[in-house]
Amino acid sequence: MSYEAETVFEENEDPTVADGLHRMIYLSTAERDPGHDELRNLYDLARRNNERDGITGLTAYHDYSYIQVLEGPRHKVEACFERIKDNAMHHNFFVVSAEDVEERIFDSYSMAFVPLAEDMPEAQQNFLDLRELKESPKMQQAEADSVVANFIEAFIDSIRGL
Ligand SMILES: Cc1cc2nc3c(=O)[nH]c(=O)nc-3n(C[C@H](O)[C@H](O)[C@H](O)COP(=O)(O)O)c2cc1C
């Protein structure tokens, strides 16, 4: 399994422009606490699909809560969200915002959660340790949009003892 960084969309060759760029932010409640293997498998699947669909963003998980930012061609983002809602791993969806935007703020798709100690060597650029997210380059990208940045920070700050 590889957690290398992958496709980076340069603004001038971004394939999304024709379809309209869309950004969606939601949170959901986990059906059960997913194991780390389950989260890794989810990350691999989502990353593969999202690369194919030109979707970038971030999923973070902690203590029965997921948050996710998806950005990409509007129809791809909407189709992705339909598949996400169909997934029995979570329920209780709350869409924080869904809007057409001018630019992406994330250059790739990544996932953050608190890894087990033995997972640490594998935690790389696109597979992030939630405890380090605030200081990471991903957060600098998120800060390009105050709604996204505030939302992610609020999620991190809501976690006691992180
Ligand atoms: C919290 C959460 C986030 C997910 N994020 C994505 C995602 O960003 N992209 C994606 O394709 N699937 C995502 N999924 C998985 C989808 O629900 C679904 O299982 C997957 O898209 C089906 O892929 P397939 O048609 O290639 O089998 C997510 C699932 C969960 C529970």
The ligand as an ORCA input file, in Angstrom:
! r2SCAN-3c Opt
* xyz 0 1
  C     -16.776      9.126      5.466
  C     -16.733      8.590      4.070
  C     -16.106      9.326      3.085
  C     -16.050      8.855      1.775
  N     -15.437      9.622      0.839
  C     -15.408      9.187     -0.437
  C     -14.809      9.978     -1.439
  O     -14.301     11.073     -1.188
  N     -14.798      9.488     -2.717
  C     -15.355      8.289     -3.033
  O     -15.315      7.898     -4.203
  N     -15.913      7.511     -2.104
  C     -15.957      7.932     -0.818
  N     -16.531      7.129      0.135
  C     -16.941      5.767     -0.248
  C     -18.301      5.749     -0.906
  O     -19.320      5.734      0.063
  C     -18.444      4.469     -1.767
  O     -18.220      3.351     -0.965
  C     -17.472      4.447     -2.921
  O     -17.473      5.681     -3.610
  C     -17.868      3.351     -3.912
  O     -16.807      3.214     -4.802
  P     -16.879      2.156     -5.999
  O     -18.102      2.522     -6.788
  O     -15.595      2.385     -6.748
  O     -16.960      0.806     -5.345
  C     -16.637      7.606      1.449
  C     -17.276      6.871      2.444
  C     -17.331      7.350      3.743
  C     -18.013      6.532      4.798
*
